[in-house]
Amino acid sequence: MLPLTFSNTSDYDLFKEGDMISIDITSLMPGKQITMNIAHSDGSSHTISLNHSMNEQQIGWFFAGSALNLIAAKS
């Protein structure tokens, strides 16, 4: 689970029932925002920015699946 918050709190109002979201985690880096695309059922879409509070070590844990997985892989 990613600890994400809206960089613009009014973006919360963009969500509609039936929306599909996609989050670009490839650019997940400490102190850098990531983007989320909201695809609406009517064919329109919005791209918003999200904040996170993870440091480099926590991001490594996320991509490994857990801290334990990362420790096991290094052993």
C-alpha positions as CSV (number, residue, x, y, z in Angstrom):
1,M,0.0,0.0,0.0
2,L,1.4,3.4,-0.9
3,P,0.9,6.4,1.4
4,L,-0.4,8.9,-1.1
5,T,-2.1,12.2,-0.7
6,F,-3.6,14.6,-3.2
7,S,-1.2,17.6,-3.9
8,N,-4.4,19.5,-4.8
9,T,-7.2,18.6,-2.4
10,S,-9.9,19.7,-4.8
11,D,-8.8,16.8,-7.1
12,Y,-10.8,14.5,-4.8
13,D,-13.9,16.0,-6.5
14,L,-12.8,14.7,-9.9
15,F,-13.7,11.1,-9.1
16,K,-16.9,9.6,-10.3
17,E,-18.5,6.2,-9.9
18,G,-17.1,3.7,-12.4
19,D,-13.7,5.5,-12.8
20,M,-10.6,3.5,-13.5
21,I,-7.3,4.8,-12.1
22,S,-3.7,4.1,-13.0
23,I,-0.7,5.3,-11.1
24,D,2.8,5.7,-12.6
25,I,5.0,4.1,-9.9
26,T,8.1,4.0,-12.2
27,S,9.0,7.5,-11.2
28,L,8.6,6.8,-7.5
29,M,11.5,8.7,-5.8
30,P,12.0,10.4,-2.5
31,G,10.6,14.0,-2.5
32,K,9.1,13.6,-6.0
33,Q,5.4,13.6,-6.9
34,I,3.9,10.8,-8.9
35,T,1.0,11.0,-11.3
36,M,-2.4,9.3,-11.4
37,N,-4.6,9.1,-14.4
38,I,-8.4,9.0,-13.8
39,A,-10.3,7.5,-16.8
40,H,-14.0,8.3,-16.6
41,S,-16.7,6.0,-18.2
42,D,-17.7,8.8,-20.6
43,G,-14.2,8.7,-22.2
44,S,-12.8,11.8,-20.6
45,S,-9.8,11.7,-18.2
46,H,-7.8,13.7,-15.8
47,T,-4.2,13.5,-14.7
48,I,-3.4,14.6,-11.2
49,S,-0.3,14.8,-9.0
50,L,0.1,12.9,-5.8
51,N,2.5,13.3,-2.9
52,H,4.1,10.6,-0.8
53,S,6.3,10.6,2.3
54,M,8.5,7.6,1.6
55,N,12.3,7.7,1.8
56,E,14.6,5.6,-0.4
57,Q,14.7,2.7,1.9
58,Q,10.9,2.5,2.2
59,I,10.6,2.7,-1.6
60,G,13.0,-0.3,-1.8
61,W,10.7,-2.2,0.6
62,F,7.7,-1.4,-1.6
63,F,9.3,-2.6,-4.8
64,A,10.5,-5.8,-3.1
65,G,7.1,-6.5,-1.6
66,S,8.2,-6.0,2.0
67,A,11.2,-5.2,4.1
68,L,11.6,-9.0,4.8
69,N,11.7,-9.8,1.1
70,L,14.4,-7.2,0.5
71,I,16.5,-8.6,3.5
72,A,16.1,-12.1,2.2
73,A,17.2,-11.1,-1.3
74,K,20.3,-9.6,0.1
75,S,21.2,-12.7,2.1
